[in-house]
Amino acid sequence: NLSQIYRGFEHNDSSRVVSWLPVYHDMGLIGGVLQPLYAGIPATLMSPLMFLQKPVRWLQAISTWGATSSGGPNFAYDLCTRQITPQQKAELDLSRWRVAFNGAEPISAQVLSEFAAAFAECGFRQEAFYPCYGLAESTLFVSGGVPSQLPKLKHVESRTWVSCGRPFPDQQVAIVHPETGGVCAPGDVGEIWLSSPSVARGYWQQPQETQSTFAARGSLGEQGFLRTGDLGFVEAGELYVTGRLKDVMIIRGSNYYPQDIEWT
C-alpha cells in the first residue's frame, strides 16, 4: 500500500511532507509517518492541537518547509478558508504544494472551490487537490486521482459529488446492494466492497465481526470481500463516496446523510 501511495502521489526525491494529522489514526500514521520513511523524504510533523487552535499554522508550515504533499479531511480546508485572514495570506507561499489530498470524510465540491479561490493569491493551484478514499481495514488507500489534474465532478439533481479517483492497482472495488448482496448497476448507489492484498486479516480477537465484515461474498462468487460500510457508486471507472451505510436516516422514504444536515 505504501508503494501504491508513492506511485499515486507521484512522490520522488524532491518531495516534502507536512502533516498535523494524529498518528493514532491511519491517515496520520501511514500517510504522515510511514510514507515519508518508505519514500526516504523529509517530513515535518505538527500536533493536531496546534492546527485546530490556529489553522494558519498548517499552511505556514507548508510555506516554510516547501511541502509538496500535505492534506487532511474536508473540514480542514473549510476551516482554513473561514479563519485565515488576508494579512496571514500575504505571508504564505503555497506554489510548491503539488498534492493536497482530501479524504476521511465526504468531500465537498464547494469547499474545494472556495479554498482554491481563497488561496490562489498564495500560489495554490486547484489542480493540486487530490481527493482520495481509504480506510483502516485496507491499510490505507483504496483510490485516488491524478496529480496535476482537476478532480472530476458528477452533478446529480441539486448535488455535486467529487470523485475519489480510480482504485489503485490490485484494489478490486464492487458496489453491492447491502441487503441482497447483488451487484449494483453502474451509477447506482450501494455499499462499497473491496478485495485487495492491503486488506487486513480481521479485527483483533473479534471472530464474529471478522467473519461478517472481511469475508462477504454475496453474488460475487467464492472470493471474500471486505464490507467497508461506506456507500458510493462507480461511473466511468471513478469512485464516488456518498456516505456511511449505518449513518443514513430514512425519513418518509427519503435518505438523508448526517453530514448534509450538519452542513445545512
Secondary structure, DSSP 4 states (H G I P E B T S, - for coil): -HHHHHHHTT--TT--EEE-S-TTSHIIIIIIIIHHHHHT--EEE--HHHHHH-THHHHHHHHHHT-SEEEE-HHHHHHHHHH--HHHHTT---TT--EEEE-SSPPPHHHHHHHHHHTGGGT--GGGEEEEEE-GGGSSEEEE--TTSPPPEEEETTEEEEB--EEPTT-EEEEE-TTT-PBPPTT--EEEEEE-TTS-S--TT-HHHHHHHHSB-TTS-SS-BEEEEEEEEEETTEEEEEEEGGG-EEETTEEE-HHHHHH-
